[in-house]
């Protein structure tokens, strides 16, 4: 009888430890989140919008920096790089003219 009490006490301690760990890791909240499709859809939609907005802002800033650096390079009037940039500008202008027709 004394051995059974010890085993039950050890099992009780393990259950309490598991319960505390579940509360600490917020497992119940995660399960509720997974069971609620509206909450999950809203969360995923908002994170997708934030990622898209971040990419748009990032590409805009990188493009602006690239254009700024290219303007500085063109002002230096380096023959090789200036020729390449002018060729690219001509190609773009031709494609824009072809697109308007």
N, C-alpha and C positions, 0 to 999 in steps of 0.2 A: 504494500500500500504506500509505503514511504517512497518507493521508486517511481510510482505512477505520478505522485505529486511533483517530483522533480522534473519528470518528462513534460508534464502539463505546464509547469512554470517556464521551462525552456522554450516550449512551443509558443506560449503566451508572449515571451520576450521577443521571439523572432517575428511574430505577427505585429507587435507594436513597432519594431524596427522597420519592417516592410511598410507599414502604414505611414510612419514618419517620412520615409524616403519617397513614397508616392506623393505625399503632400508637398514635400520640398521640391520635387520635380514637376509639380502641377500636372500630374498625369490625368486627373479628373477633368481639368479645364481643357486639356488637349483632346480627350475623348469627346467632350461636348462640342468642341470646335469641329472635329471630324464628322460628328453626327448632324451638324447643322449646315446644310449645303449653302444656304443664303449667306451665312457668315463667311464661309470659305470662299465663295464666289466673289463677294465684296472685297475681301482681303486680297485675293489674287488679282482682281481687276485694278485695285488701287496700286498694288506693287508694280503691275505692268505699266500703268500710266506713269508712275514715277520713274521707272527705268527708261521708258520712251522719251520722257521730257529730259531726263539727264543725258541721254545720248544726243538728242537734238541740240541741247545747249553745248555739249562737249564738241560735237562736230562743227557747230557754228564758231566756237572760239578757236578751234584748231584751224579752220578755214581762214578766219580773219588773221590769225598769226602768220599763216603761210602766205597770204596775199601781202601782208605788211613786209615780210622778209623778201618776197620777190620784188616788191617795189624798191626796196633798198638796193637789191642786187642790180636791178635795171638802172638805177641812178649811177651806179659805179661804172656803167658802160663797159662791162667786160665783154670782149668780142665773142667768145664761144658761148657763154651762158646767155648773153643778150640775143644772139642768133636763135638759140633754141627757144627762148621765151617768145620771140617775135614769130617764129614758125608756129608755135602752139596757138598764139593769138590769132594768126591768119586762119588756121584750121578751124578754130571756134567761130570766127566771123563767117567763114564760108558755110559752115554747117547751119548757122543761124539764118543766113540768106536763103539756103536751100529749103529750110524748114518753113519759111514764110510763103514760099511759092505754092 
